[in-house]
Amino acid sequence: MTAKYITIVFLLGLILTTGCNEDTIQPQLFGSIEGQVLRKDDLTPLNNVAISTTPTSSSVITDAAGNFMLENVPVGTYSIRAEKEDFVTKLEGVTVTGNNIGEIVIRMNRDTSISIPPTTPQVISPLDGAQDQPTSIRLEWISVDEDEEDVLLYDVYLYEDQQSDPILTVMDISDNFLEVADLQFGRNYYWQVSAKDGRTAPVFSMLWRFNTETFPDYRFLFAREINGKYDIYSANEEGDEIQLTDNNGSNWRPIMSPNRDKIAFISNLGIDLHIYTMNRDGSDVTQVTSLPISGLNSFELDFSWSPDGTQILYMRNSILNVINVDGTGLSVITEAPPGTTFVECDWVGPGNKILVRTLGNAPYASNIWLLEANGAFVETVIPDLPGSTGGGVFSIAGTKVLYTQDISGFNSITGRQLNARIFQVDINSGVRVDLSFEKVDGTNDLDARYSPDGAKIIFTNTNNDGISQKDIYIMDLDGDNRTLLFENAEMPEWK
C-alpha cells in the first residue's frame, strides 16, 4: 500500500469522525409577560409604575388600571422589578415559555419612611385684610399634597377680634371651603386653616383677617311670631330682614329711640314682663325697668320714649310711670281712676303732651285721653265708643291722632274685633277721617303709626277670626295705595 493511498484514507476517516460529533442548532423561542400592579393595603391599581426585568429584556410603565405587557421576551426565568416613588421596590419571579404568556400580579407597599407634608394652605377668599364682607361668607383656601394617594383633611379656626378662643372650630373636613353664617356686623374676624395628610404633622396657614360690613340703616322694625315665640326684626322696603333678638323669651313691641341709636322692647325673658333696650344691631341688651310693665293683655301693652330720648313712659296696670333709660329715677306720673288701667301711651315733643288709652272693666271699654307731661288730665280725645278701640299715637306736630276702632260695635269679652278701621282725628276740631276705605271685608286694621315724614301710615292687617297670620302694610296719609310690606309681621315701627 502506497503512502499516498494511506494519506487519503486517513483524511477521509477524519472528516467522517468530525461530522458525526457536531451539535444540532436549535431555533430561538420567545414569549410574553402580562401583569398588574396593585397597592397592597387596599388592592387599588397603581399607575405609572416602572416595570423592568433581570436579565434585562425590556421595560414599560403601568397604565391607569395598573396593567403592563412585556412582549418578545426570550424564554427563561426572570425577576420582575416594580418601582414607584413613595413605594417600596418589589421583585417577583416569573418563567417565560415559548409562545406563551406568563402572568403575574405584584402588590406594592407604601414607603412609610418617606413622606412629603402638604403645602402651607394659601387663602383664596376672602383675601387677607378684606373689608366690608357680608355676615354670611364662604371661607376658601388651597393646599396641595404631593403624595397623590393621600386624602387631605382640614381644621378651620375662626376668631372674633379680641377673643383668644375661637368662636368656631370645624375639624376634619375634606372640602377646601367652609360656609359661615350669622357673623356680627362691623366686626374684625381672624381665621386659620391646618392641612393634614394623616402621616405628617399638620401644616398651619398664617392668620388671615377680614371685617364685616357695618349694620345697615334699615328703617323698619317689627315683631314676628314663630311657633309661639316672638322675636324682633329690622328690615328695609326691599324685604331684606335681620333678626335682632334670639334669647329664651319672647320679645315684642319694638320702638326706636328719637335719635335712632337704641331700640326699646318688651320681653318675658325673666319671670315678669320688663322693658329692655338694645343697640340697633341687637347687641348690648339691657333691662331698663325695675318694676315690671303690666296690664290685662300683654301683647296690647305699649310704652313710649320721651321726646329727648332720656326716659321711657310705661304702665303698671293703673299706674303710669316714667323711668330713666339707665334704669334710675323711677317715678309715678299719674294713676288711673278706680277700675281703670292704662294700656297704651305716646309722648310728643311739640306741646310736651302725653296720650294714653285706658281700659275699663272689659276689653272693649276704652278711652283715649290727652295729658300734660306731668300727668294732669287735659281732655278726652276718643270716648268709650261701641266696639274695641286701639291706639292712639300723635302726628309729628302733635295736632292729630291715629287710632283704630271696630265700627261693627261688637262687644266681645274675648276682645275679638270684626271690622277695626284706622281713623285720624284732629285734636283741635274733633274732625275724624276713616282711612281704611280700601280694607278687605272681614279683616281688621290695627297698630297704626305715622311714617317718619308724616306722609304715610304703617299698620297691621289680619283676618277678623283672631287666629290668622298678621301682615304689615303701608298706605298714603289719605288712605290710598295700600301696599303689603312684610308678611307674618306685626307691631310695626318706622323711624
Secondary structure, 3 states (H helix, E strand, C coil): CCHHHHHHHHHHHHHHHHHHHCCCCCCCCEEEEEEEEEECCCCCECCCCEEEEECCCCCEECCCCCEEEEEEEECEEEEEEEECCCECCEEEEEEECCCCEEEEEEEECECCCCCCCCCCCEEEECCCCEEEECCCEEEEEECCCCCCCCCCEEEEEEEECCCCCCCEEEEEECCCEEEECCCCCCCEEEEEEEEECCCCCCEECCCEEEEECCCCCCCEEEEEEECCEEEEEEECCCCCEEECCCCCCCEEEEEECCCCCEEEEEECCCCCCEEEEEECCCCCCEECCCCCCECCCCCCCCCEECCCCCEEEEEECCEEEEEECCCCCCEEEEECCCCCEEEEEEEECCCCEEEEEEECCCCCCEEEEEEECCCCEEEEEECCCCCCEEEEEECCCCCEEEEEEECCCCCCCCCCCCCEEEEEEECCCCCEEECCCCCCCCEEEEEEEECCCCCEEEEEEEECCCCCCEEEEEEECCCCCCEEEECCCEEEEEC
